[in-house]
Amino acid sequence: MERPHRKLIATVLKNNHQGHRKRLRQRFTSDGFQGFHDYEIIELLLSYAIPRKDVKPIAKQMLEHFGSLPAIFESTAQELQLISGVGTESAMFFQLIRQTSQYYLQCSLKDKVVLNQVDKVKKYLRLRLQGNTTEAFGVIYMDNQHRYLDAPILFKGTLDYTTIFPRDIIKKALELDAKAMILFHNHPGGSTEASTSDIQLTKKLQTLSQLMEIKVLDHFLIAETHVLSFLEHGWMTRQD
């Protein structure tokens, strides 16, 4: 007699899960994420990665463990899989969402005048480097009308240091026939102040690039949720 009872309970629970998922999706379709709790956003996403399971407990556990929604997306696949119920596919799903967001912003910058898209550039750089555990240094290359050409990460280092080779930055600019550059790098430790070496490197690159008739327009520092402009903070001078 216990088996039919258990089957009935399982059926009821399954119907409840399906009904709850349907209601979440209907709310999103109607109003986007308006009125959603953070765990409900995670829950909705997990419902696509884990189709036949109650994912609310997993969503709440992820939020409790990582502390915030952005922290979940900044976590590695290995870190995500420390949560009970999050497997390889689910972890990859969250990584895919973040990478897709980065790619969308990058594509939306192509052939655009970068200086008219500063807020979008900052969002792109924040998505690209926020959460990195090591320093990385890259360059946004632009043509003579300051339109986006490419934004490669050229150097990677340790927690607090990256070796930069200015000649490689200039070489890449010449390959792309770039006429302007915006430098960018991150501080994994979260420091929102440019170091003396950061400022000296920027000045050196301005001098070298000027000889090649290439302008360094700005240098962005990504520190946790902050994207700081060297030009706005007086850490470099405008290159006319």
N, C-alpha and C positions, 0 to 999 in steps of 0.2 A: 504493500500500500504506500510505501514511502517514495517509490520511484515516480509514480504519476504526480505526486505532490511536489516533488522536486522539479519535475519537468514543467509543472504549472508555474512555479515560482520563477524558473528560468525564463519562461515565455513572457511573464509579466514584466520582469526586469528588462528583457530585451526590448519589449514594446515601449517601456518607459524611456530607455536610452535613445531609441530611434525617434520617439516623439520629442524628447528634449533637444536632440540634434536638429531636428526639423524646425523647432521653434527658434533656436539660435540662428539658423540660416535665414529664416524668414525675417527676424529682427535686423540682421545685417543687410539683407536685400532691401528692406524698407528704409532704414536710417543709417546704414554704415555702422561704425563702431560707437555711435552716440548712445550713451546709457550703458555701455558695456563695462564690466569690471575687467581689470587686466587678466585675471585668471580665465574669464570667459573668452577673451580673445585667444589665449593659448589653447583653451579647450576647443574652440571652433577650428583652429588650425590642426590640432591633433586629430580631430574627427575625420580629417581627410587622410592623415598618415596611418591612423589606427582605426579602421572602419567598423570593427565588431567588438567594441569594448567600451565600458564607461571610462571616459578619459578625464572627467572632472577631478578625481583624486590626484591623477598624474599632473594635471595642470597646476593645481594648488601646491603640490610638492615642488614642482619646478620653480614656481614663483617664490616660495619660501626659501628654497635652497640658494637661488641666484640673486634674489633680492629685488629684481625689477625686470620689466619686459625687455628693455634694451640689453641688460646683462645676459639674458638668455640668448639673444641673437649674436652677442659678441663672444659667446662661449664656443669652444672647439667641439667637434663631434665626440671626442673622447670624454670631455667634461659632461656633455649632455647625457651620455649613456651611463653616467653614475646614478642617474635617477631611475628607480625601479619602474619598469614598464616602458622605458625609452630605449628602443633598439637601434640598430644601424640605420634602418630606413627612416625612422622618425627623426633621428639626429641629422641625417642627410637632408631631410625635408626642410628643417629650420635653416641649415646652411644654404640650401637652394634659394630660399626666400631672400636672405640677405644678399647673396651674390646677384640675384636677379635685380634687386633694388639698385645695387651698385651699377650694374650694366645698363639699366634703364637711364640712370642719371648721366652716365658717361655718354650713352648714345644721344641723349637730349642735348648734350653740349657740342656735338660734332657740327662743324661748319657754322657755329654760332660765335658771335663776338663775346669772348670770355668776360670782358670787363662789364658787360651788360647783364651777366649771369652770376654775379659774385655770390649771392645767397645759395644758388644751386651748386656752385663750385664748392662752397663750404660744406654743404650737405653731402656731396659726393665724397669729399676728402674725409669727412668724419666717418661715414659708412665704411670707407676703404681701410682706414687705419685705426679707428677706435677699437680698443680691445686687443690690439697687437701687443705681445709680450716682449718684443724686441724692437729696437729702433729701425726705422726705414726712411729712406730719402728718395724723393722723386721729383719730377719736373713736369709741369704742364707747358708743352711747346705750342706756339702760335705763329701764324703767318704775319705778313706785314700789316694786315688789317685787324690783328689780334683775334683771329678766329682759331678755334681749337684744332690742333693737329693730332696730338697724342699726349698721354700722361703716364709714362712708364715709371715703375719703381726701379731705380738704378742701383741702389746700394742697400744692403741689409746688414745689421750688426748685432750687438748684444743688448742687454737691458738698458744700458746708459751710454752706449758709444757706437758710432758708425764711422768707418773710414770712407772719406769722400775723395774721389779723384776728379778735380775740376776739368781735366782734359777730356774725360769720358762724357761729361755733360755737354761740353762744347762740340765734341765729335758728333754726338747724337743730334744736336741742333743743326749742324751742317748737313748731316744726312737727310734731315727732314726739310732743309731749306727754311728753318724757323727764323723769325725776325724778333721774337719776343719770348720771354719765359716767366713762369711763376714757379718758384721753388716751394717744396713742401716737405716736412718731416714730422715725426711724432715724438712725444716724450712718454714712454710707457709708464714711468713713475708718476705722471700726472702734473709735473711742474709746469706752470703757466708762464714762466719767465724764460726768455731767450738767454742762452748761455753766452759767455764771452766768445767762445769758439764758434757758436752759431752766427753771431754778428760779424765776426772777422771773416768767416767763410762767405757770407753774403756779400760783403764789401769786395772780397777777392774776385768772386764770380762776376760782380758788376764791372770791375775793371777789365777782366779778361774778355768778357762778352762784348764790351764796348769796342774793343779792338777789332772784333768781327762784325761790328754794326748790328749787334743783337742786344736788346734791352732786357734787363731783369726788372719786371714790373712790381713784384711783391714776393714775399716768402711767408707761407702759412705754417703755423705751428699747431699741431693737433695734440691736445692734452685732455684725455678722457672725453668729456662732452663739449669741450671748448675748441674752437678753431680761431686762432688769433693771427691777425695781420701784422707783420713786421712794420709795414708802412704806417698803419694806424697807430701803433704803439711807439713810434719813433725809434725803432731799432734799425732802421735803414733810411736812406734818403731817396727821394724820388729821382728816377733817372730820366732826364729829358732827351 
